[in-house]
Structure formats: structure tokens, C-alpha cells
Amino acid sequence: QVQLVESGGGLVQPGGSLRLSCAASGSIFSSNAMGWYRQAPGKQRELVARITSRSSTTNYADSVKGRFTISRGDAKNTVYLQMNSLKPEDTAVYYCNFYAYGPGVDYWGQGTQVTVSA
């Protein structure tokens, strides 16, 4: 089992910045990917950004490229999402995700609300 604890959500004005953090604990498989997904009201959950453990390969949703940056902490069990130039359409619940390649299992955090509004 992997436990994920998220922090950093909140209310911010358009054009502002927020930084989300997610710390993983438990049975941390060495070959994994960590990332962030989001779900807005009435919409499906979508990938925002993810980063792999071994090669640190990243991929982003087109809607956030150039504005959001995903990174991992030195211990590799923490992932950060720096969100700049936030827009109202970024408003959603953001979920941390841990994917273990070996068993092919997804783990999810409890979600953190990000609201972009004037």
C-alpha cells in the first residue's frame, strides 16, 4: 500500500501562483510515476502532469504547458506542481497519483481544492 498526502491548494486570483505538494509513504516501488490529475465539476478527471521515477520523464496536458512545472524531491517520494499564470479554468480538485509499474496499480490522494477567482 502507498499513502499519499497532499497540500498547497487554496484560492488565488487569476494570474497568480500556487504550489502543490504530495508526499508518498508505505510500499514505495522503485519504478513508478507520480503525477497530478484534476477534476472540475461536471467533468471527467484529467491528467495535468506526471513524472517518472527513473528517467524523470515528464508529460503535461496541453492546457498547462508553459505554465505548470512538475518536479520530484531529492528523496524521490515527493512530487511538486508549481502552477503559474493560473486561469479560472484551472479551478478543480487536484489529486495526487502514484502509479507502481511492477504491479500496475494506481494510488490516489484525497484531493485538494484549487480555486482561481477574482
C-alpha positions as CSV (number, residue, x, y, z in Angstrom):
1,Q,0.0,0.0,0.0
2,V,1.0,3.6,-0.7
3,Q,-0.3,6.5,1.2
4,L,-0.4,10.0,-0.4
5,V,-0.7,13.3,1.5
6,E,-1.3,16.4,-0.5
7,S,-1.0,20.1,0.5
8,G,-0.9,23.5,-1.1
9,G,-4.4,24.1,-2.6
10,G,-6.4,27.2,-2.0
11,L,-7.9,30.4,-3.5
12,V,-5.9,32.5,-5.8
13,Q,-6.6,35.4,-8.2
14,P,-6.2,34.9,-12.0
15,G,-2.6,35.3,-12.9
16,G,-1.4,34.1,-9.5
17,S,0.6,31.1,-8.5
18,L,0.2,28.1,-6.2
19,R,2.5,25.2,-5.4
20,L,1.0,21.7,-4.7
21,S,3.0,19.1,-2.8
22,C,2.4,15.4,-2.4
23,A,4.3,13.0,-0.2
24,A,4.2,9.3,-0.7
25,S,4.8,6.7,2.1
26,G,4.5,3.0,2.5
27,S,5.5,0.4,-0.1
28,I,7.3,2.7,-2.5
29,F,8.0,0.7,-5.6
30,S,11.3,2.0,-7.2
31,S,9.8,2.0,-10.7
32,N,6.9,4.4,-10.5
33,A,5.4,7.6,-11.8
34,M,3.9,10.3,-9.8
35,G,1.6,13.0,-11.1
36,W,-1.4,15.2,-10.7
37,Y,-4.8,14.9,-12.1
38,R,-7.7,17.3,-11.7
39,Q,-11.5,17.1,-11.8
40,A,-13.7,20.1,-12.3
41,P,-17.5,20.0,-11.5
42,G,-19.3,18.1,-14.2
43,K,-16.1,17.0,-16.0
44,Q,-14.0,13.8,-16.1
45,R,-10.8,13.6,-14.2
46,E,-7.9,14.5,-16.5
47,L,-4.1,14.3,-16.4
48,V,-2.4,17.5,-15.6
49,A,1.3,16.4,-15.3
50,R,3.3,13.4,-14.4
51,I,6.9,12.5,-13.9
52,T,8.6,9.1,-13.9
53,S,11.0,7.9,-11.1
54,R,14.0,6.6,-13.1
55,S,14.3,8.9,-16.1
56,S,12.3,11.9,-14.7
57,T,10.5,12.0,-17.9
58,T,7.6,14.5,-17.7
59,N,4.5,15.0,-19.7
60,Y,1.8,17.7,-19.4
61,A,-1.7,18.4,-20.6
62,D,-1.6,20.8,-23.5
63,S,-3.7,23.3,-21.5
64,V,-1.0,23.7,-18.8
65,K,2.2,23.6,-20.9
66,G,4.4,26.6,-20.2
67,R,2.5,27.5,-17.1
68,F,2.9,24.4,-14.8
69,T,6.0,22.6,-13.8
70,I,6.2,19.2,-12.1
71,S,9.3,18.1,-10.2
72,R,10.3,15.5,-7.6
73,G,12.1,16.0,-4.3
74,D,15.5,14.6,-3.6
75,A,14.1,11.6,-1.8
76,K,12.0,10.8,-4.9
77,N,8.9,10.1,-2.8
78,T,7.7,13.7,-3.0
79,V,6.3,15.5,-6.1
80,Y,5.6,19.1,-6.5
81,L,3.4,21.0,-9.0
82,Q,4.3,24.7,-9.5
83,M,1.3,26.4,-11.1
84,N,1.9,29.9,-12.5
85,S,-0.3,32.2,-14.5
86,L,-3.4,30.5,-13.2
87,K,-6.7,30.8,-15.0
88,P,-10.3,30.4,-13.8
89,E,-10.5,27.2,-15.9
90,D,-7.8,25.7,-13.8
91,T,-10.3,25.6,-10.9
92,A,-10.7,22.0,-9.9
93,V,-10.0,19.4,-7.2
94,Y,-6.4,18.3,-7.8
95,Y,-5.5,14.7,-7.0
96,C,-2.0,13.3,-6.5
97,N,-1.4,9.9,-8.2
98,F,1.2,7.3,-7.7
99,Y,1.5,4.5,-10.3
100,A,3.5,1.5,-9.5
101,Y,4.8,-0.1,-12.7
102,G,5.5,-3.5,-11.2
103,P,2.1,-4.5,-10.0
104,G,0.4,-2.0,-12.3
105,V,-1.6,-0.3,-9.5
106,D,-2.7,3.3,-9.1
107,Y,-2.9,5.0,-5.7
108,W,-4.7,8.3,-5.1
109,G,-4.6,11.1,-2.7
110,Q,-7.6,12.6,-1.1
111,G,-7.6,15.7,-3.3
112,T,-7.0,19.4,-2.7
113,Q,-9.2,22.2,-4.0
114,V,-7.7,24.9,-6.2
115,T,-9.9,27.8,-7.0
116,V,-8.9,30.6,-9.3
117,S,-11.2,33.6,-9.0
118,A,-11.2,37.3,-8.7
